[in-house]
Amino acid sequence: MNGTEEIGCCGAYCGTCREYLKTCKGCKPGYLDGSRDQSRAKCRMKKCCLTRGHITCGDCGEYESCETIQSFLSHPGYKYGKYRQALEFIRAHGHAAFLNAAKHWTNAYGRYPEQDP
């Protein structure tokens, strides 16, 4: 998947997490290769995203009208705004550009490069 397994369905970047693949299995590892049972996943976003074959919820044609992701992104708090920003960046510029920006982050979200219009 070219590093995209480190992008959460919600837009979080798991690649900077110290617990990723230790105590936190993330959204995708195991589900992508079938070693984890997707029907047992508790996260509705993850189930929907992976079942539809998307990398993130932002890849879905129903993103803007999806009650599940929009409800999640509407939670109060800074991180939810950053997850929305990540998904919007991915929608506009693609996964490779997101991963390029994220390689400099120290958190699940960070700054984006200035993009030409």
Phi, psi and omega per residue, in radians:
M1 nan 0.096 3.058
N2 1.056 0.674 3.108
G3 1.549 -0.171 -3.088
T4 -1.218 -0.244 3.080
E5 -1.151 -0.255 3.104
E6 -1.547 -0.053 3.063
I7 -1.681 2.103 3.113
G8 -1.194 2.693 3.098
C9 -0.980 -0.542 -3.112
C10 -1.461 -0.144 -3.112
G11 1.841 -0.098 3.078
A12 -1.208 2.576 3.080
Y13 -1.796 1.914 -3.066
C14 -1.411 -0.263 -3.063
G15 -1.074 -0.340 3.141
T16 -1.698 -0.097 -3.049
C17 -1.359 2.221 3.126
R18 -1.157 -0.437 -3.100
E19 -1.625 -0.133 -3.117
Y20 -1.042 2.193 -3.118
L21 1.240 0.052 3.015
K22 -1.787 -1.404 3.099
T23 -1.703 -0.377 3.103
C24 -1.904 2.164 -3.115
K25 -1.548 -0.105 3.135
G26 1.260 -3.091 -3.105
C27 -1.319 -0.600 -2.868
K28 -1.971 -0.696 -3.093
P29 -0.935 2.307 -3.134
G30 1.625 -0.673 3.101
Y31 -1.348 -0.589 -3.102
L32 -1.229 -0.606 -3.129
D33 -1.743 0.017 3.078
G34 1.503 0.047 -3.133
S35 -1.367 -0.231 3.000
R36 -2.030 2.485 -3.091
D37 -1.435 1.912 -3.090
Q38 -1.085 -0.505 -3.133
S39 -1.187 -0.296 3.130
R40 -1.641 -0.060 3.123
A41 -1.121 2.441 -3.106
K42 -1.605 -0.433 -3.074
C43 -1.393 2.058 -3.135
R44 -1.110 -0.653 3.115
M45 -1.070 -0.834 -3.109
K46 -1.080 -0.821 -3.136
K47 -1.007 -0.824 -3.105
C48 -1.164 -0.856 -3.094
C49 -1.028 -0.890 -3.085
L50 -1.252 -0.632 3.105
T51 -1.082 -0.633 -3.134
R52 -1.456 -0.080 3.099
G53 1.403 0.363 3.139
H54 -1.574 2.761 3.036
I55 -1.476 -0.738 3.067
T56 -2.372 2.922 3.045
C57 -1.114 -0.463 3.120
G58 -1.143 -0.285 3.141
D59 -1.449 -0.157 -3.041
C60 -1.482 2.431 3.088
G61 -1.161 -0.302 3.137
E62 -1.738 0.172 -3.069
Y63 -0.856 -0.905 -3.036
E64 -1.182 -0.476 -3.116
S65 -1.826 -0.002 -3.082
C66 -1.309 2.064 -3.126
E67 -1.130 -0.622 -3.082
T68 -1.123 -0.948 -3.100
I69 -1.271 -0.677 -3.117
Q70 -1.173 -0.616 3.072
S71 -1.137 -0.754 3.105
F72 -1.072 -0.833 -3.087
L73 -1.227 -0.292 3.137
S74 -1.514 -0.064 3.082
H75 -1.021 2.559 3.070
P76 -1.221 2.617 3.100
G77 2.204 2.527 -3.076
Y78 -1.014 -0.773 -3.046
K79 -1.091 -0.577 -3.139
Y80 -1.189 -0.637 3.039
G81 -1.119 -0.661 3.114
K82 -1.218 -0.613 3.083
Y83 -1.159 -0.713 3.067
R84 -1.058 -0.802 3.135
Q85 -1.022 -0.716 3.125
A86 -1.089 -0.819 -3.127
L87 -1.135 -0.676 3.106
E88 -1.166 -0.677 3.090
F89 -1.099 -0.789 3.122
I90 -1.073 -0.752 3.131
R91 -1.068 -0.662 -3.083
A92 -1.455 -0.597 -2.957
H93 -2.163 -0.206 3.100
G94 1.659 2.938 -3.085
H95 -1.199 -0.691 -3.109
A96 -1.087 -0.754 3.116
A97 -1.130 -0.671 3.096
F98 -1.093 -0.847 -3.134
L99 -1.103 -0.608 3.087
N100 -1.119 -0.744 3.096
A101 -1.169 -0.746 -3.040
A102 -1.228 -0.344 -3.094
K103 -1.125 -0.263 3.123
H104 -1.747 -0.030 -3.070
W105 -1.396 2.760 3.042
T106 -2.078 0.120 -3.075
N107 -2.433 -3.109 3.139
A108 -1.283 -0.066 3.109
Y109 -2.691 2.894 -3.107
G110 -2.981 -2.756 -3.103
R111 -1.573 2.690 3.117
Y112 -1.964 2.601 3.089
P113 -1.217 2.710 3.038
E114 -1.161 2.353 -3.119
Q115 -1.946 2.462 3.040
D116 -1.215 2.506 3.138
P117 -1.142 nan nan
